[in-house]
Amino acid sequence: MNSSAPGNAEGRGLAARFVDGPHVSASSNAEQVLGDWLSELEPAQSACARHAAGSAVCETHPARIAEFSPYLFDLVRADVARLIRILTCDPESHLSALIEKTSGDVFTAAGETDVMHLLRRMKAEAALMIALCDIGGSGL
């Protein structure tokens, strides 16, 4: 994100930067899917996910994602800690750190299977973060 982008402020997590969102309504089915997922989480995880979401714009995104992007919602559901990490991160520095950490881990991996796991994990985190930046109008 460049310095003239709306919502750009040093030290603010991604969720706090959301300036807009898709102007589509999620169906009641999507709301139910989201509610079911949140109810399956441990109370602390659910509270953290809701707190990380924080802003009114961000609170609507998970239902929209559930409705219109099953791939992204699968990424959200698969790892609530990753979602919280992404929503509270500075996207630019997080992406750089993610690439750097994965590169280091790849060089010390025990074998090809471990390397492929590391790369898939990095891809999932980067894909979700980039999509949330786009959806939230905060860019990257």
C-alpha positions in Angstrom: 0.0 0.0 0.0 1.4 3.4 -0.8 1.4 6.3 1.6 -1.5 8.0 -0.1 -3.9 5.1 0.2 -7.0 5.7 2.3 -6.7 4.3 5.8 -2.9 4.1 5.7 -1.5 4.7 9.1 1.7 3.4 10.6 1.3 0.7 13.1 -2.4 0.0 12.4 -3.4 -3.6 11.8 -5.1 -4.6 8.5 -8.6 -4.7 10.0 -8.3 -1.1 11.2 -7.3 0.0 7.6 -10.5 -1.3 6.0 -12.1 1.6 4.3 -14.7 -0.1 2.2 -16.0 -3.4 1.3 -17.9 -5.3 -1.4 -21.4 -3.9 -1.7 -23.2 -7.1 -1.8 -25.3 -8.7 0.8 -24.6 -12.1 2.2 -27.5 -14.5 2.4 -29.0 -15.7 5.6 -27.3 -19.0 4.7 -23.9 -17.4 4.7 -24.7 -15.7 8.1 -25.7 -19.1 9.4 -22.4 -20.7 8.1 -20.4 -18.0 9.8 -22.4 -18.3 13.0 -21.9 -22.0 13.0 -18.2 -21.6 12.5 -17.9 -19.1 15.3 -19.9 -21.3 17.7 -17.5 -24.2 17.0 -14.5 -22.2 18.1 -13.2 -22.2 21.7 -14.6 -19.2 23.5 -11.2 -17.5 23.6 -10.7 -18.0 19.9 -14.1 -16.7 19.1 -13.6 -13.6 21.2 -10.2 -13.0 19.6 -11.6 -13.4 16.1 -14.4 -11.0 16.9 -12.0 -8.5 18.6 -9.5 -8.7 15.7 -12.4 -8.0 13.3 -13.1 -4.9 15.3 -14.5 -2.4 12.7 -18.0 -2.5 11.3 -16.7 -3.0 7.8 -14.6 -6.0 8.9 -17.4 -7.6 10.7 -19.4 -7.9 7.5 -16.5 -9.5 5.5 -16.5 -13.0 6.9 -20.2 -13.6 5.9 -19.5 -12.1 2.5 -16.5 -14.3 2.1 -18.5 -17.4 3.2 -21.1 -16.5 0.5 -18.9 -15.6 -2.4 -15.6 -17.3 -1.9 -15.6 -20.8 -0.5 -11.8 -21.1 -1.0 -11.1 -18.0 1.2 -13.7 -19.0 3.8 -12.0 -22.4 4.0 -8.7 -20.6 4.7 -10.5 -18.5 7.4 -12.0 -21.6 9.0 -8.9 -23.7 8.8 -6.8 -21.6 11.1 -8.3 -18.9 13.4 -4.9 -18.0 14.7 -3.8 -17.2 11.1 -6.9 -15.0 10.6 -6.2 -13.1 13.8 -2.6 -12.7 12.9 -3.6 -11.3 9.4 -6.2 -9.0 10.7 -3.9 -7.5 13.3 -0.8 -7.3 11.1 0.8 -4.5 9.0 0.3 -6.1 5.6 3.5 -4.8 4.0 5.9 -5.9 6.7 3.9 -9.1 7.4 4.2 -10.2 3.7 8.0 -9.5 3.7 8.5 -11.4 7.0 6.3 -14.3 5.8 8.5 -14.7 2.7 11.7 -14.3 4.7 10.7 -16.8 7.3 9.5 -19.4 4.8 12.7 -19.0 2.7 14.8 -19.7 5.8 12.6 -22.6 6.8 12.8 -24.1 3.3 16.6 -24.1 3.4 16.6 -26.1 6.6 13.7 -28.4 5.8 14.3 -32.1 6.1 13.0 -32.9 2.6 10.7 -32.2 -0.3 7.5 -33.0 1.7 8.4 -30.5 4.3 9.2 -27.9 1.7 5.9 -28.4 0.0 4.1 -28.0 3.3 5.9 -24.8 4.1 5.2 -23.4 0.7 1.5 -24.3 0.9 1.2 -22.7 4.3 2.9 -19.5 3.0 0.6 -19.4 0.0 -2.5 -19.8 2.1 -1.5 -17.0 4.5 -0.4 -14.7 1.7 -3.6 -15.4 -0.4 -5.9 -14.7 2.5 -4.1 -11.5 3.5 -4.0 -10.2 -0.1 -7.7 -11.0 -0.6 -8.6 -9.2 2.7 -6.6 -6.2 1.6 -8.5 -6.1 -1.7 -11.9 -6.8 -0.1 -11.4 -4.1 2.5 -10.3 -1.5 0.1 -7.0 -1.1 1.8 -4.7 -2.3 -1.0 -1.3 -3.8 -0.6 
